[in-house]
């Protein structure tokens, strides 16, 4: 009977689907309700309030369960594992042979420079300069210096950013240290990528659970392996430092590797308030950030250095790492050091000036290592100065043809492979449960904990010619109110409801002119005058209802008075352990619940319609929302790599597997521009283990 009913209403559905490709959203009348809960004066959601509230919630939860050293020691192993996972390093890659090669040496009176490379993983090359003191001690302390974002490129030839930080290696070698200065992925001699979500549109990095911070951390771990292999290095006296991006990688490395005995990051960390609320995320590429699955504030990462000697260094007018965030980070770190009774192991240096590599920061760092690695505190009379041209320090004459640095993002984090087709109902049920658990814990862990019915506030309701036109503001979260528009027959319960989840707005679509202004405002989201005529005829003669719902971010979004670009908006969500589209999945579920709660709508069969990226969001929402009878999804991509991004989703499953689960719950109609790649869905439809109802439409 269900399929027969769908067939009878096919024309209605096709008209509604095809005419709502682009939706119109005009200015909104002020709510008629005097409810204080309605905070929006237009169809935009309160992004300022949202980011402040989410950031505050994460910040308040950070380390809030730590009241004693025993609490910390009990949590620390799992926190370290979580940090590794969020860097794409759980499990750790195999420690394959480094295969180090020294390509040249520079001999100076009081130190030697070795130009070398090794492979942190097969074909993942790390170029570096090793600075060795003269005479070479039998057992010297060693420093790993991690570079920041200073490209050294001439005529399209990259000499590596290690050449820009040579003064640090020179100073350490002249003062009795072995120092390895390593290139970064982005600005090494082999140019890779740090800026996937920053300006390259690679949102699939989130879906893959990939961050270049993971590659930088892995290269740093393998750099320690290289230092460990040198007979002249005292492996019990290893330190790490670096500035800016290198400061951030110092935090990541120290959090995961206890071989680092002394840490001195410079200008490489702040907290979520600076990043999300104050907008510092707009100044940083992806190498600065974890894939924040577990919704950490960054001081949690820094606290994993305790109780080892740690100096936090910054300048007071740093435009990328503001002082207030640095001081909040310092407070959180200090809490953990105090639990150990090791407050003297934690130092803070604030120098005057902007984001620069200045002596006021260099000298305290040098002194910190002297005290804690050499157990001496001499007067520092020598300045850190550069001596070599970039050409002199270059490692490669020719880039290896087998390098994977330039596209390491494709392979660094493993993608889930389609499973074998289940042969029994029990196997299929277990597979679905595993996937759903993964989605809840790894992809949508940033969803709110609200379980009650969402608030639906009616802000417009007008009747004309037997049809009622309504607009509601749906409270998806405490700071998120979203518009739901409904057209239905006056005084009758609809026989069926068609809900369109809108993925775009179009302010140029004409609306019917013979309606009053309030009705015209509502009908404008449904389409042109001809479309409205068809819909009103169906409402009157077939007693069906039509609705349109706009999830967050479909309309222009402002934050701190500035209209955010799509990239700016999405990256703020990313740092909060969410994604914009992941929260749209939540919104759609809340919108469906609210639609059902409107008088007369609770029992009618419900069909959802969406296209492109919003079709993917609607597909996922159907897994978490009961009482959906049909999905009609057009231009549905075959992979999450081309669709919306949810954290880690490609480590769990992909769109064909989600489609199979959805088709187990309701009738699924799919139109895709990609005919290949749907093998799993087609196979599961033919399997005796499952009974999905899938219809391929044009």
C-alpha positions, 0 to 999 in steps of 0.5 A: 500500500505504501508504494501504491500511495507513493505512485499516486502522488508521484506527480506532486512530488516531482513538481515539488522536488524539481521546482525547489532547486533554488529557494527564496528567502526574504526579510522576516516579519518580527515574531508575533510571540513575545517569548524572550526565547526568540532572539533572532530578528531574521532568518539568521541564527545567533552565531556570536552567541553560539560560538561563545556558548560552545566554547565556554562549555568546552572550556569549563569541562576542560580538566574539570574532573581533575582534583588530585594527582591520582585523578590526573595520573588515572586520566593521563594515559587515555588523554594521551591516546585521545590526542594521538587519535585526534592527530591520526596517530592511533594506531601509530604508523609502523616504525620502518627503517629511517634509511638516513642519507647524509648528502653533504657537510659544512665544517666550521671551526667550532661546529659541523653541519650535516645535510641529511634526509631520512624517511619517516615512513616509506617515501615520506622524506624529512630533510634536515640539518644536523648541527654538531659541536666541536669537539664532539662530546661522547654524550651530548644533550640534543635539541630537536628544533621544529620550524615555523611558517617561513618559506624560503623559495627562489625561482620555484625551488624550495630550500626548506624553512630549516634554512630560515631557523639556522641560527638556533642550530648554530647557537646550540652546537656552539654551546655543546648541544647536538641540534637537529633542525627539520623542515616542515611538510608545507615548506620543506624542500618537497612542498606539501600541504598545510592549508586544506581547509584554510584556502584549498577547499579540502573539507574531506580532510575532516571526513578522513580524520586527517590533519597535517599536524599529525604528519608533523608530529610523526616526523618529529617522533621519527626525528627523535628516533634519528637522534636516538640512533646517534652514538654521541647523543645522550638519549636521557637529555633530549629537548624540543623547541620551535616557534609559531608552527614549530611551537605547536608541533613541540606541544604535540610531540611532548604530549605523545613522547616521554623521551622529550625531557625538556620542552620550550615552545615559543608562540605556538598555542592559545585557547579555543576562546581566541581561536573560535570567539576572537577569530584567530582560527582565520589566521592559522592553517590546519597544521595548528589543530587537532581533529577535535573528536573529543572536544578538547580545549588546547590547554589539555594538550599542553598539560600532558607535558607535566611534570617535565620542565616546560617553558611557555614563551610568547610576546605581549602583542602577538597577533596570532597568539593573543596574550589573554589566551596564552595566560589562560593556557598558563593557568590551566597548565600550572594547575597540573604542575602544582598537583605534582609539586613541580611548580618550579618546572614550569616557566613563563616568559612574556617579551614585548613585541609582536610575533617575531623571533627576537632575542628577548625570547631566544635567550630565556629558551637557551637558558632553560635548556642549560639549566634543565639539560646541562644543569648549569646556568652560565651567563649567555654572551653569544647571540644566535646569528645566521651564517649560511646562505639557503643554498649552502644548507640545501639537502637534495640536488634532485627531489626523489621521484618516489616521494609522497610528501606532496600528497601524503593527505591521501594515505596518512589516515586509513579510509574504511573499506566496504565490508563483505556483504552480510549473509545473515540478518544477525550479521547485518544488524551487528554491522549497522550497530557498529556503524551507528556507534561509530557515528555517534562517538566519532562523527557527531559527538559534538551534538547537544545532549537535549532530548526533549521536544524542540521548541516551535514558536509560531511567528506567522499564520495566515489563511486565504482561500482555504489554505493556511500559511505558517512560519515557525522558528524552531529552536534547534539549540539554545542559541539556534533558531531556524525557520520552518515554513508550512502550507496546508489545507485549513481545518484538515489533517494532511494525508501526507507531508512533503518536507523539503530541506533547503540547501540554498536561497535565491532572492530573485524568484518571483512570488504570487502577487495576489496574496497579502504580504505575510503570505507572500513572504511564506510562499516565497520560499516555495518558488514562483507563481506557477509553482505556488499554483500547482502546490495550492491545487494539490493541497486543496484536491489531494489534502497534502501539506508542503513544508520547507526547512532551512538548517543553519548557515544556509543564509548569510551568517554574521559573527561579531558583526561580520558576515562570515565566509563559508570557510570561516564559518566551517572552520570555527565548527571544526575546532569545536569538535563539530562541523557545520554539516554535522550540525545541520544533520542535527538541525534536520532531525530537530526540524522533523520533530518540530514539524511532527509536533504541529497540530494535525501533523503527527500521523501523516506519512512524511516524505523528505526531499533534498539535493546535493550536499543537503541530500547527504545531511538528510540521509544521515538525519534519517538514521537518527529520526523515526517515522520517516516514510520516504527519502527522495535524494537528488544529485546524491554524491557517491562518497563523503569525499565529494559531499559534506564533511563530518569528523572522521566519517570516512574512517567508519563508512561512506554514503553507499553504506549509509544509504543501505541503512536508511533504506532499511528504515524507509523507502529510498529514492536516489538520483545520482550523477555518479553511476559507479561506486554504489556496488555495496548498496546494490548488493545489500538490496539483493542480500537475504540479510536485509530488505532495503527498499531502494528506487533509482530515479532520473 
